[in-house]
Amino acid sequence: MTTIVRDFHHTLIWPIQLRPLKRDATVSVSGGHFWDVLKDKPGAWKFIKDPLLIDDESCLTGYEEFVYFLPYVQRFLYGVGEDGRGAQSSIYIFRRDDIKQVRVALHRDGPNYTLDVLKVRLHFFYDADTALLTFEVCGKDIPLEDASDIVDRFGRPYPPAWDEAAQGAHCLETVSFIGKSDEVLHTSDYGDWEKYIDLVRDARQTPLSSHWEWLMQPLVPAYKRGGSIKFYQIENKRIPLMSYMAFDDPHALSRGDMVRLGFAAKAGESASLPYSPKFLEGFETKHCYDRYWDETQTHRHMNTRYMFCNVAFTMICKYQDERTDLKQHFRHQFYQIAIVAHFHKAALLNMSNRFSRAVERLNVRDIESVKIFKRDVRQTLEVFLRFNHRYWFQEISNQVQAADFFSALRTQLGSDALYAEVREETYDINQYLDNDRTRKQTDNAMRLTVVSICGMVGTIVTGFLGMNLYSHSDLSPLIKLVIFLAVFLPTATLAIITITFSKRLADFMEALSSEGLTWQEKLITFKQIWRGNKGELLRARQYGRGMSGDAGD
């Protein structure tokens, strides 16, 4: 007997990294932010002024969603201040209304399904080069095997390989966006393997299927020319997802069905497991949230299981259950929790990537490269500081279930470990810059000390000439000029020589003051002022323009 998914909702949450805007791209745009650029040339996107009540004319759903979260999360999501509505949110949201449906073909000779599109939104975040695209589809009465295939294959930005029939591995055969007049707006090109190979060979970047490129317009992938806003993929292979499935009897699902749905794995026989039993030991403990799941008490609303497996969040429940708010919670409260969790990970990955890119581009022998490195690192340090105080929070709601969900998502996404890693990177690189700055200041102080000591000679000479031992008032101007130059030139020469050999002079002074060296060893140190050490001279030529050299901050 075929198991049917009576009610199917599937949402993709796609994090992307945005390339910082160029100045010439924002000349005519006030503010110079990504959302300002998109407002200026929105294409099919429309700016949402009130993200809370956009889909809720009665305000009831918006009210329930709003009070679900703690005050600082409300400020983050909806832009409310101490005086209520009016404060600016940290999120700027755009939506598309031109796509009515999505038509998917599972296999070349397999069935086709037309899914309704409920939500297409693009989220920008203040002071973060990160955005999230969310795409929600829904359908009814879909066989479990086909629903599993849609969950597994729909959120694929590109094919990782191709089979003998040139179909993209792990991808749907085709994905077509359907407009309001039932016209085909765009279709995927997973089978065009030459395109993907050429892009990787020429651009060294992971390409996207054409239907995702079309959907993001006027945002443009970094490997394409043109466009004011360019973006990169943060997570490859598959787009993070959340799925809602309602069954006549969810308890009739086998353990193999549960595992496949939880991990968004490839469809298979219900009696089999997609992975080895050893790998799946503790699956229910690690990945299942069974607060409302009990096979022995189905009459007491114990028909809902939540599963958190890596980038997939799956909700299974009973169709037409007496709890009618389950789907509403999935599409609103749980959706917002997922937005926050995925933004946290995306922003942290973005900052970690910025640190690594800055180090990759560093050439310690190039003064300009060192300056750019220090500038990029300091900017990233500032971004992390603002992220830490504005966006990073570990509690999202005083609702027990919401707190448990947020914790489970963070654990599966690895956000806490990633945060600790980025924080450690930030501390290490900041400490390195501070040490480098201290080393330069110490070196400059040493040079100034040496110049001051050696300049005592010139000070004494000029002071001596300033005494009234000799009367120069009656001399001719020419003789006065000769006397001035006779004092000025040797003094200036001494100052230049002192600055040039200040490090060697400092070494000599240190040796001269040392009681453990013989006069012969001190004499050798004095001779090295003029001859220098060949090994040190070679190292100075190689690394004299390094991080602790003369490069400016």
C-alpha positions as CSV (number, residue, x, y, z in Angstrom):
1,M,0.0,0.0,0.0
2,T,1.4,3.4,-1.0
3,T,1.8,5.9,1.7
4,I,0.4,9.3,0.8
5,V,1.6,12.7,2.0
6,R,-1.8,14.5,2.4
7,D,-0.3,17.9,3.0
8,F,3.2,18.8,1.9
9,H,5.1,22.1,2.5
10,H,8.7,22.5,1.6
11,T,10.8,25.6,2.3
12,L,14.3,26.3,1.1
13,I,16.5,28.7,3.1
14,W,19.5,29.6,1.0
15,P,22.3,31.7,2.5
16,I,24.5,33.6,0.1
17,Q,27.5,35.9,0.6
18,L,27.4,39.3,-1.0
19,R,30.3,41.0,-2.6
20,P,30.9,44.5,-1.0
21,L,29.4,47.2,-3.1
22,K,31.6,49.4,-5.3
23,R,31.4,53.1,-5.0
24,D,30.4,53.7,-8.6
25,A,27.5,51.3,-8.1
26,T,25.9,53.4,-5.4
27,V,26.5,56.9,-6.7
28,S,22.8,57.6,-7.3
29,V,21.6,55.6,-4.4
30,S,21.1,57.1,-1.0
31,G,22.5,55.0,1.9
32,G,24.7,52.8,-0.3
33,H,23.3,49.5,1.1
34,F,22.3,46.4,-0.8
35,W,18.6,47.0,-0.2
36,D,19.0,50.6,-1.5
37,V,20.5,49.4,-4.7
38,L,17.8,46.8,-5.1
39,K,15.1,49.4,-4.4
40,D,16.6,51.5,-7.2
41,K,16.4,48.7,-9.7
42,P,14.2,46.0,-8.2
43,G,13.3,44.0,-11.2
44,A,10.5,41.6,-10.1
45,W,11.3,42.1,-6.4
46,K,9.1,44.3,-4.2
47,F,10.2,45.8,-0.9
48,I,8.2,44.7,2.2
49,K,7.5,47.6,4.5
50,D,5.9,45.4,7.3
51,P,7.4,41.9,7.4
52,L,5.3,41.0,10.4
53,L,1.8,41.4,8.9
54,I,2.5,40.9,5.2
55,D,0.5,37.7,4.9
56,D,-2.0,38.4,7.7
57,E,-4.7,40.9,7.1
58,S,-6.4,40.0,10.4
59,C,-3.2,40.5,12.3
60,L,-4.0,37.5,14.4
61,T,-1.2,35.3,13.0
62,G,1.2,38.2,13.1
63,Y,0.3,38.8,16.8
64,E,0.9,35.2,17.7
65,E,4.2,35.2,15.9
66,F,5.4,38.4,17.5
67,V,4.7,37.5,21.1
68,Y,6.4,34.1,20.6
69,F,9.9,35.7,20.8
70,L,11.9,37.6,23.4
71,P,12.1,41.4,23.1
72,Y,15.5,41.6,21.6
73,V,14.6,39.0,19.0
74,Q,11.4,41.1,18.2
75,R,13.7,44.1,17.6
76,F,15.9,42.0,15.3
77,L,13.0,40.5,13.3
78,Y,10.4,43.3,13.3
79,G,12.1,46.5,14.2
80,V,10.5,47.7,17.4
81,G,11.9,50.0,20.0
82,E,11.0,51.0,23.5
83,D,8.3,53.2,22.1
84,G,6.8,50.4,20.0
85,R,6.4,50.4,16.2
86,G,8.6,52.8,14.2
87,A,12.1,51.6,14.9
88,Q,14.0,50.3,12.0
89,S,14.4,46.5,11.7
90,S,17.8,45.0,11.1
91,I,16.3,42.9,8.3
92,Y,15.2,44.3,4.9
93,I,12.9,41.9,3.0
94,F,11.9,41.8,-0.6
95,R,9.4,39.4,-2.2
96,R,8.4,38.1,-5.6
97,D,4.8,37.6,-6.6
98,D,5.2,36.7,-10.3
99,I,5.8,33.0,-9.7
100,K,2.6,31.1,-9.2
101,Q,3.7,27.5,-9.4
102,V,6.7,25.3,-9.8
103,R,6.5,22.3,-12.1
104,V,9.0,19.5,-11.3
105,A,9.9,16.4,-13.3
106,L,11.4,13.8,-11.0
107,H,13.0,11.6,-13.6
108,R,13.1,11.5,-17.4
109,D,10.3,8.9,-17.5
110,G,9.0,9.7,-14.0
111,P,5.9,11.7,-12.8
112,N,5.6,15.4,-12.9
113,Y,4.2,17.5,-10.1
114,T,2.9,21.1,-10.0
115,L,3.5,22.7,-6.7
116,D,2.0,26.0,-5.6
117,V,4.5,28.7,-4.6
118,L,3.6,30.4,-1.3
119,K,6.6,32.4,-0.5
120,V,9.6,33.9,-2.4
121,R,11.6,36.3,-0.2
122,L,15.0,37.8,-0.1
123,H,16.4,38.9,3.3
124,F,19.2,41.4,3.7
125,F,20.8,42.1,7.1
126,Y,22.1,45.4,8.3
127,D,25.8,45.6,8.6
128,A,26.4,42.1,7.2
129,D,27.4,41.0,3.7
130,T,25.0,38.1,3.9
131,A,21.5,37.5,2.5
132,L,19.0,34.6,2.7
133,L,16.6,33.5,0.0
134,T,13.5,31.6,1.1
135,F,11.4,29.7,-1.3
136,E,8.2,27.8,-0.1
137,V,6.2,25.4,-2.2
138,C,3.3,23.2,-1.2
139,G,1.2,20.3,-2.6
140,K,-1.3,17.7,-1.7
141,D,-1.7,13.9,-1.9
142,I,1.8,13.1,-3.1
143,P,3.1,9.6,-2.7
144,L,5.8,9.4,0.0
145,E,8.4,8.1,-2.4
146,D,7.9,11.1,-4.7
147,A,7.7,13.5,-1.8
148,S,11.1,12.2,-0.6
149,D,12.5,12.7,-4.0
150,I,11.3,16.3,-4.1
151,V,12.8,17.0,-0.7
152,D,16.1,15.4,-1.7
153,R,16.4,16.9,-5.2
154,F,14.6,20.2,-5.3
155,G,17.1,22.3,-3.4
156,R,20.1,21.5,-5.6
157,P,21.8,24.7,-6.8
158,Y,24.0,22.7,-9.3
159,P,24.6,19.1,-10.4
160,P,27.6,17.5,-8.7
161,A,27.9,14.9,-11.5
162,W,25.9,13.4,-14.4
163,D,24.6,10.0,-15.2
164,E,24.8,8.2,-18.6
165,A,21.7,10.0,-19.8
166,A,23.2,13.4,-18.9
167,Q,20.8,13.9,-16.1
168,G,22.2,15.8,-13.1
169,A,23.0,13.5,-10.2
170,H,20.8,14.1,-7.2
171,C,18.9,16.7,-9.2
172,L,15.4,16.8,-10.6
173,E,15.1,16.2,-14.3
174,T,13.6,19.7,-14.8
175,V,12.4,22.6,-12.6
176,S,10.1,25.1,-14.3
177,F,8.8,28.3,-12.9
178,I,5.2,29.0,-13.9
179,G,3.7,32.6,-14.1
180,K,0.3,33.8,-13.2
181,S,-1.0,33.3,-16.7
182,D,0.3,29.7,-16.7
183,E,3.3,30.6,-18.9
184,V,6.7,29.1,-18.3
185,L,9.0,31.8,-16.9
186,H,12.2,29.8,-16.8
187,T,13.4,26.2,-16.7
188,S,16.5,24.5,-15.2
189,D,19.5,23.4,-17.2
190,Y,20.9,20.6,-15.0
191,G,21.7,18.5,-18.1
192,D,23.9,21.1,-19.8
193,W,27.1,19.7,-18.4
194,E,29.3,21.6,-20.8
195,K,28.2,24.9,-19.3
196,Y,29.1,23.8,-15.7
197,I,32.4,22.4,-16.7
198,D,33.3,25.5,-18.7
199,L,32.5,27.8,-15.7
200,V,34.5,25.8,-13.3
201,R,37.4,25.6,-15.7
202,D,37.4,29.3,-16.6
203,A,36.0,31.0,-13.5
204,R,37.0,28.5,-10.7
205,Q,33.7,29.0,-9.1
206,T,30.7,26.7,-8.4
207,P,28.1,27.5,-11.0
208,L,24.3,27.7,-10.6
209,S,21.5,26.2,-12.6
210,S,19.9,28.8,-14.8
211,H,16.6,28.8,-13.0
212,W,18.3,29.9,-9.8
213,E,20.3,32.6,-11.7
214,W,17.0,33.9,-13.2
215,L,15.2,33.8,-9.8
216,M,17.9,36.0,-8.1
217,Q,18.0,38.7,-10.8
218,P,19.0,41.5,-10.7
219,L,21.5,39.9,-8.2
220,V,24.2,38.2,-10.3
221,P,26.5,35.3,-9.5
222,A,30.1,36.5,-9.0
223,Y,31.3,34.6,-12.1
224,K,29.0,36.6,-14.4
225,R,29.6,40.1,-15.7
226,G,27.4,43.1,-14.9
227,G,25.0,43.6,-12.1
228,S,25.3,46.0,-9.1
229,I,25.0,43.2,-6.5
230,K,27.1,40.1,-6.9
231,F,26.9,37.0,-4.7
232,Y,28.7,33.8,-3.9
233,Q,27.4,30.5,-2.5
234,I,28.3,29.9,1.1
235,E,27.1,26.3,1.4
236,N,27.4,24.1,-1.7
237,K,25.8,20.9,-2.8
238,R,22.3,21.5,-1.3
239,I,20.3,24.3,0.0
240,P,19.2,24.1,3.7
241,L,15.6,23.1,4.0
242,M,12.6,22.6,6.3
243,S,9.7,20.3,5.4
244,Y,6.2,19.7,6.7
245,M,4.4,16.5,6.0
246,A,1.0,15.4,7.2
247,F,-0.1,11.7,7.0
248,D,-3.3,9.8,7.7
249,D,-1.4,7.8,10.2
250,P,2.2,9.1,10.8
251,H,2.9,6.1,13.1
252,A,2.6,3.8,10.1
253,L,5.9,5.1,8.8
254,S,8.8,2.7,9.2
255,R,12.1,3.7,10.8
256,G,13.6,3.7,7.3
257,D,11.0,6.2,6.2
258,M,11.7,8.4,9.2
259,V,15.5,8.4,8.6
260,R,15.1,9.3,4.9
261,L,12.7,12.1,5.7
262,G,14.9,13.4,8.6
263,F,18.1,13.4,6.6
264,A,16.3,14.4,3.3
265,A,17.9,11.3,1.8
266,K,17.2,9.5,-1.4
267,A,13.9,7.6,-1.5
268,G,14.0,3.9,-1.0
269,E,12.0,0.9,0.3
270,S,10.3,1.4,3.6
271,A,11.7,-1.8,5.0
272,S,15.3,-0.8,4.4
273,L,17.6,1.8,6.0
274,P,19.4,4.4,3.9
275,Y,22.5,4.1,6.2
276,S,24.1,1.4,8.3
277,P,22.6,0.4,11.6
278,K,25.8,1.4,13.4
279,F,25.6,4.9,11.9
280,L,22.0,5.2,12.9
281,E,22.5,4.2,16.6
282,G,20.8,6.8,18.7
283,F,19.0,8.4,15.8
284,E,15.9,9.0,17.8
285,T,17.9,10.5,20.7
286,K,20.2,12.7,18.6
287,H,17.9,13.9,15.9
288,C,14.3,13.5,17.0
289,Y,12.3,15.8,19.2
290,D,9.5,13.6,20.5
291,R,7.7,15.9,23.0
292,Y,4.4,15.2,21.2
293,W,5.1,11.7,19.8
294,D,4.0,8.5,21.4
295,E,3.0,5.4,19.5
296,T,0.9,4.2,22.5
297,Q,-1.1,7.3,23.0
298,T,-2.1,8.6,19.6
299,H,-5.4,9.8,20.8
300,R,-3.8,12.4,23.0
301,H,-2.3,14.4,20.2
302,M,0.9,12.5,20.3
303,N,1.2,12.4,16.5
304,T,3.9,15.0,15.9
305,R,7.6,14.4,15.5
306,Y,10.3,16.9,14.7
307,M,13.6,15.9,13.2
308,F,16.8,17.9,13.0
309,C,19.5,16.4,10.8
310,N,22.3,18.7,9.5
311,V,20.8,21.3,7.2
312,A,17.3,19.6,7.2
313,F,14.4,20.3,9.6
314,T,11.5,18.0,9.1
315,M,8.1,18.0,10.8
316,I,5.7,15.0,10.6
317,C,2.2,15.1,11.9
318,K,-1.3,13.7,11.5
319,Y,-3.5,15.0,8.7
320,Q,-6.5,16.9,10.0
321,D,-5.4,16.6,13.5
322,E,-7.4,18.4,16.2
323,R,-4.4,20.7,16.6
324,T,-5.1,23.0,13.7
325,D,-2.2,25.4,14.5
326,L,0.6,23.0,13.6
327,K,1.0,24.1,10.0
328,Q,0.7,27.7,11.0
329,H,3.5,27.4,13.5
330,F,5.6,25.7,10.9
331,R,5.1,28.5,8.4
332,H,5.6,31.3,10.9
333,Q,7.2,30.8,14.3
334,F,9.4,27.8,13.2
335,Y,10.2,29.6,10.0
336,Q,11.5,32.6,11.9
337,I,13.6,30.4,14.2
338,A,15.2,28.8,11.1
339,I,15.9,32.3,9.6
340,V,17.8,33.3,12.7
341,A,19.7,30.1,13.0
342,H,20.8,30.0,9.4
343,F,21.7,33.7,9.4
344,H,24.0,33.1,12.4
345,K,25.9,30.3,10.6
346,A,26.0,32.2,7.3
347,A,27.4,35.3,8.9
348,L,30.0,33.4,10.8
349,L,31.1,31.5,7.7
350,N,31.3,34.8,5.9
351,M,33.6,36.4,8.5
352,S,35.8,33.3,8.6
353,N,36.0,33.4,4.9
354,R,37.0,37.1,5.0
355,F,39.8,36.3,7.4
356,S,41.1,33.5,5.2
357,R,40.9,35.6,2.1
358,A,42.8,38.4,3.7
359,V,45.6,36.1,4.7
360,E,45.7,34.5,1.2
361,R,46.1,37.9,-0.5
362,L,48.9,39.0,1.9
363,N,52.4,39.5,0.5
364,V,54.7,40.4,3.4
365,R,57.3,41.8,0.9
366,D,54.8,44.3,-0.5
367,I,54.1,47.4,1.5
368,E,50.7,48.0,-0.2
369,S,49.7,44.4,0.3
370,V,50.4,44.7,4.0
371,K,48.4,48.0,4.2
372,I,45.4,46.3,2.5
373,F,45.7,43.3,4.8
374,K,45.6,45.4,7.9
375,R,42.7,47.4,6.6
376,D,40.6,44.3,5.6
377,V,41.4,42.6,8.9
378,R,40.4,45.6,11.0
379,Q,37.1,45.9,9.0
380,T,36.3,42.3,9.7
381,L,37.2,42.7,13.4
382,E,34.7,45.6,13.5
383,V,32.0,43.5,11.7
384,F,32.5,40.6,14.2
385,L,32.3,43.0,17.1
386,R,29.0,44.5,15.8
387,F,27.6,41.0,15.0
388,N,28.5,39.8,18.5
389,H,26.5,42.6,20.2
390,R,23.7,43.0,17.7
391,Y,22.9,39.6,16.4
392,W,24.4,36.8,18.5
393,F,22.0,35.5,21.1
394,Q,21.6,32.0,22.5
395,E,18.0,32.4,23.8
396,I,15.3,33.2,21.3
397,S,12.0,32.7,23.3
398,N,10.7,31.8,26.7
399,Q,8.6,29.1,25.1
400,V,10.2,25.8,25.9
401,Q,9.6,24.3,22.5
402,A,11.1,27.3,20.7
403,A,14.2,27.2,22.9
404,D,14.6,23.5,22.3
405,F,14.2,24.0,18.5
406,F,16.7,26.8,18.4
407,S,19.2,24.8,20.4
408,A,18.7,21.7,18.1
409,L,19.2,23.8,15.0
410,R,22.3,25.5,16.3
411,T,23.7,22.1,17.3
412,Q,23.0,20.5,13.9
413,L,24.4,23.5,12.0
414,G,27.4,23.7,14.3
415,S,26.9,27.4,15.0
416,D,28.3,27.4,18.5
417,A,31.5,25.6,17.5
418,L,31.8,27.9,14.5
419,Y,31.3,31.0,16.7
420,A,34.1,29.8,19.0
421,E,36.4,29.2,16.1
422,V,35.8,32.7,14.6
423,R,36.1,34.3,18.0
424,E,39.5,32.5,18.4
425,E,40.6,33.6,14.9
426,T,39.6,37.2,15.8
427,Y,41.5,37.1,19.1
428,D,44.6,35.6,17.5
429,I,44.8,38.0,14.6
430,N,44.0,41.0,16.8
431,Q,46.7,40.0,19.2
432,Y,49.1,39.6,16.3
433,L,48.3,43.1,15.0
434,D,48.7,44.5,18.5
435,N,52.0,42.8,19.0
436,D,53.2,44.0,15.6
437,R,52.1,47.5,16.5
438,T,53.9,47.3,19.8
439,R,57.0,46.0,18.1
440,K,57.0,48.9,15.7
441,Q,56.6,51.4,18.5
442,T,59.4,49.8,20.5
443,D,61.6,49.9,17.4
444,N,60.8,53.6,16.8
445,A,61.5,54.4,20.4
446,M,64.8,52.7,20.2
447,R,65.8,54.6,17.1
448,L,64.7,57.9,18.6
449,T,66.8,57.2,21.8
450,V,69.9,56.4,19.7
451,V,69.4,59.6,17.6
452,S,69.0,61.6,20.8
453,I,72.1,60.3,22.4
454,C,74.2,60.8,19.2
455,G,72.6,64.2,18.7
456,M,74.0,65.4,22.0
457,V,77.3,66.1,20.1
458,G,75.5,68.5,17.8
459,T,73.5,70.0,20.6
460,I,76.7,70.8,22.5
461,V,78.4,72.2,19.5
462,T,75.5,74.5,18.6
463,G,75.2,75.5,22.3
464,F,78.9,76.3,22.4
465,L,78.6,78.5,19.3
466,G,75.7,80.2,20.9
467,M,77.9,81.3,23.9
468,N,79.6,84.7,23.8
469,L,83.2,83.3,23.7
470,Y,83.6,84.7,20.2
471,S,82.0,87.8,18.8
472,H,80.7,87.2,15.2
473,S,78.6,90.4,15.1
474,D,81.3,92.3,13.3
475,L,82.0,89.7,10.7
476,S,80.8,89.9,7.1
477,P,77.6,88.0,6.0
478,L,79.7,85.7,3.9
479,I,81.9,84.6,6.8
480,K,78.8,84.1,9.0
481,L,77.3,81.8,6.3
482,V,80.6,79.8,6.1
483,I,80.6,79.4,9.9
484,F,76.9,78.4,9.9
485,L,77.5,75.8,7.2
486,A,80.6,74.5,9.0
487,V,78.4,73.7,11.9
488,F,75.2,72.7,10.1
489,L,76.6,70.3,7.6
490,P,78.5,68.0,10.0
491,T,75.5,68.0,12.4
492,A,73.0,67.1,9.6
493,T,75.4,64.4,8.4
494,L,75.7,63.0,11.9
495,A,71.9,62.9,12.3
496,I,71.5,61.1,8.9
497,I,74.2,58.6,9.8
498,T,72.7,58.0,13.2
499,I,69.3,57.3,11.8
500,T,70.7,55.0,9.1
501,F,72.7,53.0,11.5
502,S,70.4,53.4,14.5
503,K,69.8,49.7,15.0
504,R,73.5,48.8,14.8
505,L,74.3,51.7,17.1
506,A,71.7,50.4,19.6
507,D,73.4,47.0,19.5
508,F,76.8,48.6,20.1
509,M,75.4,50.7,23.0
510,E,73.9,47.5,24.5
511,A,77.2,45.7,24.1
512,L,79.1,48.7,25.5
513,S,76.9,48.7,28.7
514,S,77.3,45.0,29.1
515,E,79.7,44.0,31.9
516,G,79.9,40.4,30.6
517,L,81.6,41.3,27.3
518,T,85.3,41.9,26.9
519,W,86.6,45.1,25.2
520,Q,87.7,43.0,22.2
521,E,84.1,41.8,21.8
522,K,82.8,45.3,22.2
523,L,85.3,46.5,19.5
524,I,83.9,43.8,17.1
525,T,80.4,45.1,17.8
526,F,81.6,48.6,17.0
527,K,83.1,47.5,13.7
528,Q,79.8,45.9,12.7
529,I,78.3,49.4,12.8
530,W,80.0,50.2,9.5
531,R,80.3,46.7,7.9
532,G,77.1,45.1,9.1
533,N,76.3,41.3,9.3
534,K,75.9,39.8,5.9
535,G,73.2,37.4,7.1
536,E,71.2,40.1,8.7
537,L,71.6,42.3,5.6
538,L,70.2,39.6,3.4
539,R,67.2,39.0,5.7
540,A,66.6,42.7,5.9
541,R,66.4,42.9,2.1
542,Q,64.0,39.9,2.0
543,Y,61.7,40.9,4.8
544,G,62.4,44.6,5.3
545,R,58.9,45.2,4.0
546,G,57.2,42.7,6.1
547,M,54.5,43.1,8.8
548,S,56.9,44.7,11.2
549,G,58.8,46.7,8.6
550,D,58.0,50.1,7.4
551,A,54.5,49.4,6.2
552,G,52.0,51.9,7.5
553,D,48.9,50.9,9.5
